[in-house]
Amino acid sequence: MPLINIILRKTNILSGPKTARKPELIVGTWGLACVAIAMGLFFTSCSTSPDPEYIQEMEEYRNEQNHHFADTVSSPLTKEGLAHFEGLEFFTVDEKYKVEAKFVLNPDPQIFEMQTTTDRKPLYVKYGEAHFSLDGKKVVLEIYQSDKAKQMKEFKEHLFLPFKDLTNGNESYGGGKFLDLKIPEGETIIIDFNKAYNPYCAYNHRYSCPIPPDVNHLNIAIPAGVKGYGDH
């Protein structure tokens, strides 16, 4: 389960639907990478050999997400949505969207209220910035730390990256995408957009979800991670 949703559940902000049937999931294997390409599931090219460990990591990640959504206890889906769930739609994995960014620590983090889809205003600090280039364009994204999360032993090292790009409102959820990160040990940080996920509001209107700050609205398309769901 994505970190932001774990935190919300632990603080009783979220409670998923409890009764619905669990659909059978059909998940592929990584026996032949090019078969997966032909099916439009994973990697974009057979011309270069993808990292086998990364292939396995992405398969496990996507399977985990699908099982989480199919689980009647943890799923954010409505009862109707869960009854018809056959798996999340993902963009084709492209390793160029796993970037090593320069990490710039914020020397004076100040607590602020992040806007959400409801009146709830959770407290965050701007922990730092990620600087990198993508498709020939320089990108700067602010990375945040939840004030509540840092007080929880199991989440005190976690960071939160909400963002929007030009796919939002078209191929992906209009409200933006989220990424979970960890506090880096040095001056670089890995940002894997292939693991970008939707806030629960993309699946069920009763959730309260952070809205990516304007500074993290990108004027480029990042076709990576989970696609939109239904009419959202």
C-alpha positions, 0 to 999 in steps of 0.5 A: 500500500502506498505510504500516504494511504498507510498513514491516513489509515493509521490515523483513521482518515481512511477506511476501505470498503469491507464487503465485496468479492475478490476478482481473480487476477491474471498476472504475467511472468518475466520469462520472455521480456519481449513477450511482455513488450508485445503485450504492451505491458512493460518495457519499450524496446527489445534493442537493449537488455533491461536490467533483470533486477529492475524487471523483477522489481517492477513485476513484483510492484505491479502485482502487489498493487493489483493484489492490494486493490483486489483485497476486500479489506485494503481496497480503496475501490467502491463496492461496485468498482471492486466487483468489476476490478480486473487490474490496474492499467499502467503505462509501459515501463520506460527506464528513462523515467527512473532518474537520478536527481540532485537532491538539495536539502531545504536549510529552513523547513517551515511547517505549512498546511497542504491543500486537499480535496476536502477541508482537511489540511495536513501539516507538511514541511518542504524537505528539499528539492530534486533537480534533474533533466528529462527529455532535454528540459530542466525539472525541479520538484519539491519534496515534502515530509509529513509532520505526522509521518515523521512522528511515527517510527516506521515512517520517519525516513519517508518523504512524499512527492506529489506532482502533475504533468501533461498526462493528468486529465488525459491518460492519467488521473486529473488530480495528479500523481504521488511518489513515496521516497526515502530520505537520501544518504547523500546529494542524489535521490532516485525518483522512479516515475514508473512507480507513480500512483494515484491518490485514493480519490481517483477511485472513490470520492469519499477519500481526502487526498493532498493536492499537488502544490502549483510549484510541482505542476510540470509542463512536460508529459511523464507517461509512467506509473498508474494510468487513470481509472474509469471517468476520473 
